[in-house]
Amino acid sequence: MATNVKILLRRGKRAELTGQTLVSGEMGYTTDTNQLYVGTEVAVNEIRFDPFTNAHATIQSWLDSADCPTANLKIDEDLVITDIPAGQIDLIMTALNTYSQSIVFNTVIATFNLGELLTQYKKKPTILTSPNLIPVVGNITSTFTVEGETITVSAVTATSLLATLQANVAISAAKVIVTTNVDVNKLIFTKIDGGELNLTFPTTADATAIGFTQSVLSVNAGSFVVGTSYTITSLGTDSLVTVSAGSFVVSTVYTILTLGTTTQAQWNTTAGTSAVTYSIGDTFTAADTGTGTGTATRVSSTIQTNWQLAGAPAVTAAGSFVVGTKYSIVSAGTTTFTSFGSADNNVGTIFTATNVGVQEVAAGSFVVGYQYTISTIGNTDFTTIGATANTVGLLFTASAVGSGTGFANYQGTGIATSVIVGTVFTATGVGQGDGTVTYDNGANTVAAIAGYDVYANGKIKSATQAGGNTTVVAEVDENSDYFNYKQEGVSAKPYSNAPDNSAYFYFGTPSTANYSTLSPSVESTSVSGNTDTKIGLFGHKRMNVEVLTEESRNQLFANQHLVSHASSTGLRSDLYKKELAVTEVTINATACVEGKQYEIVSTGTTDFTLNGSANSTVGTRFTANATVPVGTGTVKQIGTFLKYPKGDSTSFFIDYSLKQTDGSDTFVRVGTLRVINGVPQSINKTSITDTNAEVWQDDGDNIAQSDEFSNITFNAVLRDNDLEINYTQSTTFSTEISYTVKRWTM
């Protein structure tokens, strides 16, 4: 019986296909780009790149830079570096994917071992992000508190609110950084030291206005949860019980609730008064148990008692106040509360204690019978006014007003309570009475977090000591998640206000886990070196051969929409894209830039042979070297669109679309460049045609004028060993061009 066998090829996304994916002879299919590849033996002299925006110019710029370990390499128009010298390909691949950073440390004692991984660690932050979108980003009105700092805004935009928060000194001092998401409709609060982070809102509307939910909720006495922290919002009233006439307790204070059948004479008898007309709400002190059906209320539990039963503080006597705490005077007694923060000595006055509740009294002002504590002896003889000795700290009862320069402290008999609106306490009971509190349910609180995360790392290449410092050069993998060391205090991040020896960052290696714990502490003083464009992500030793070529793929999928991707996406592009930025302008030779190609316009007094030219003849083209030109000569920069070895192909078809702009005018054009190159047929000539169409930017007069069309033109020339397709365009214009290339030899 026949057996059907299904053979599936290895498959995955194009961006996942690297030089190491397929072994020699293995086939692979890319599911997102519909391409078929076969693995080959690794090339020893070729590096191939996937297309990305402006790839050719970007790669060639890197090849011409000091970062490339091999000089004079060229990237061809197929994005392949060929003819790499023996033994250099691995060095180039390493350089493509790494870069060097120099970290200067304030030590010559600490050891940095070559080859070890140098890691920079960052304190884990606490982060609170609004759970909901800001409902109206253009009109925000809200009041809220961030780490104790109250923010109030009215009818502002989300951008304006962000600026207000970022400029707030108190919020920054609390080590909180405020940012938003990309769409600027969510707020993100980050506490960089990992401490607890908290936002509070007075109302639900305030929370909703910036995308949060209300976390501060109200609770009535009787529903407190033991162990929960509460803030008093209403003290409530004394707790009352109703008592009927006949059950009054002698000497107890009552307030009449109903008169009932109790006559005025009986009310006078009960109150121990005569000829008084009693009404509902009048108070009396019971002289007997009462008669009739009248009722009255008495205090069963005071406001103070109710809160104390719930866990709030008891009343405090003068002499035991806590400096900085708010109190309300319960009884003035003999205490002068104005001596330590109160505006007056009246019951109910709220004050913030400036001392423990002691007033200093000078000899000559003592009150006979009051107790004092000697604070300064001076020339006063305290033994003559009731003290047993002239000793500082001795308690005595004054028998006379005293005299001399001595002082004594007096606290008096006054008492005060800290049970007031705003007092915070931890509940020890469910509470009673009709007071209310608020508590934070934690919805807008992030608990403190401990520990550190890896911020950056790289392999130590060298460590050089000089001038009391050690400069460490580390090789950093720019394709990793930890590709860039940062020095604190020099930019917005890591943290511009944080010294490097703060607790936020430290360095370590396998041999020395934490350099900041050494004595003296080892800290970085500067970090230099930045990442290149990440072109290594697209380059690999040539190990794959595409079976279905880009052209055949386009024929198979005729309706395909071609796309050019930026390098940051990691996606393979369907066509090439370049920026053509050179304009037709003559400049002084002194303005030449290393690596750029120029044509001599006038010789003047400049010796162009010093700058990379074969001679100083007008019309000669050269690539500028590192020597800065001098003299009065002039040049114009040559804009080269494409360049191929002139012996490779005879026929070129280049389909293109372009957008040209000078910032105010924009032109779009589509066309085909046809180039014939006679060199492979021993004809040292070339020719080019440009068949194109574009949108006419008519100014309204229906007359075609030159400034209503793009001004970029292409020409083909044979120069040295290359066929060049160059371009010119008017000053101030730049062009973005996307294109495909078909070429062959007859």
Stockholm file with secondary structure:
# STOCKHOLM 1.0

chainA/1-746         MATNVKILLRRGKRAELTGQTLVSGEMGYTTDTNQLYVGTEVAVNEIRFDPFTNAHATIQSWLDSADCPTANLKIDEDLVITDIPAGQIDLIMTALNTYSQSIVFNTVIATFNLGELLTQYKKKPTILTSPNLIPVVGNITSTFTVEGETITVSAVTATSLLATLQANVAISAAKVIVTTNVDVNKLIFTKIDGGELNLTFPTTADATAIGFTQSVLSVNAGSFVVGTSYTITSLGTDSLVTVSAGSFVVSTVYTILTLGTTTQAQWNTTAGTSAVTYSIGDTFTAADTGTGTGTATRVSSTIQTNWQLAGAPAVTAAGSFVVGTKYSIVSAGTTTFTSFGSADNNVGTIFTATNVGVQEVAAGSFVVGYQYTISTIGNTDFTTIGATANTVGLLFTASAVGSGTGFANYQGTGIATSVIVGTVFTATGVGQGDGTVTYDNGANTVAAIAGYDVYANGKIKSATQAGGNTTVVAEVDENSDYFNYKQEGVSAKPYSNAPDNSAYFYFGTPSTANYSTLSPSVESTSVSGNTDTKIGLFGHKRMNVEVLTEESRNQLFANQHLVSHASSTGLRSDLYKKELAVTEVTINATACVEGKQYEIVSTGTTDFTLNGSANSTVGTRFTANATVPVGTGTVKQIGTFLKYPKGDSTSFFIDYSLKQTDGSDTFVRVGTLRVINGVPQSINKTSITDTNAEVWQDDGDNIAQSDEFSNITFNAVLRDNDLEINYTQSTTFSTEISYTVKRWTM
#=GR chainA/1-746 SS CCCCCCCCCEEECGGGCCTTTSCTTCEEEETTTTEEEEECCCCSSCEEECCCTTHHHHHHHHHTSTTSSSSSCCBCTTSEECCCCTTCHHHHHHHHHEEEEEEEESCSSSCCCTTSEEEEEEECCEEEECSSCCSCTTCEEEEEEETTEEEEEEEECHHHHHHHHHHCHHHHHTTEEEEECTTSCSEEEEETTCCCEEEECSSHHHHHHTTCCCCEEEEETTCCCTTCEEEEEECCCCEEEEEETTCCCTTCEEEEEECTTCCHHHHHHHHTCSSCCCCTTCEEECSSCCCSSCEEEEEEECHHHHHHHHTCCCCEETTCCCTTCEEEEEECTTCCGGGGTCSCCCTTCEEECSSSSCEEEETTCCCTTCEEEEEECTTCCGGGGTCSSCCTTCEEECSSCCCSSCEEEECCSCEEECCSTTCEEECSSCCCSSCEEEEECSTTEECCCCCEEEEEEEEEEEEEEETTEEEEEEEEETTSSCCCCCCTTSSSTTTTTCCTTSSSEEEECSSCSCGGGSSSCCCEEEEECCCCCCGGGTEEESCEEESSCHHHHHHHTTTCCCCCCCGGGCCCCSSEEEEECCCSCEEEGGGCCTTCEEEEEECTTCCGGGGTCSCCCTTCEEECCSSCCCSSCEEEECEEEEEEETTTCSEEEEEEEEEEECSSCEEEEEEEEEEEECGGGTCCCEEEEEEEEECCCCCSSSCCCGGGSCCCEEEEEEETTEEEEEEECCTTCEEEEEEEEEEECC
#=GC SS_cons         CCCCCCCCCEEECGGGCCTTTSCTTCEEEETTTTEEEEECCCCSSCEEECCCTTHHHHHHHHHTSTTSSSSSCCBCTTSEECCCCTTCHHHHHHHHHEEEEEEEESCSSSCCCTTSEEEEEEECCEEEECSSCCSCTTCEEEEEEETTEEEEEEEECHHHHHHHHHHCHHHHHTTEEEEECTTSCSEEEEETTCCCEEEECSSHHHHHHTTCCCCEEEEETTCCCTTCEEEEEECCCCEEEEEETTCCCTTCEEEEEECTTCCHHHHHHHHTCSSCCCCTTCEEECSSCCCSSCEEEEEEECHHHHHHHHTCCCCEETTCCCTTCEEEEEECTTCCGGGGTCSCCCTTCEEECSSSSCEEEETTCCCTTCEEEEEECTTCCGGGGTCSSCCTTCEEECSSCCCSSCEEEECCSCEEECCSTTCEEECSSCCCSSCEEEEECSTTEECCCCCEEEEEEEEEEEEEEETTEEEEEEEEETTSSCCCCCCTTSSSTTTTTCCTTSSSEEEECSSCSCGGGSSSCCCEEEEECCCCCCGGGTEEESCEEESSCHHHHHHHTTTCCCCCCCGGGCCCCSSEEEEECCCSCEEEGGGCCTTCEEEEEECTTCCGGGGTCSCCCTTCEEECCSSCCCSSCEEEECEEEEEEETTTCSEEEEEEEEEEECSSCEEEEEEEEEEEECGGGTCCCEEEEEEEEECCCCCSSSCCCGGGSCCCEEEEEEETTEEEEEEECCTTCEEEEEEEEEEECC
//
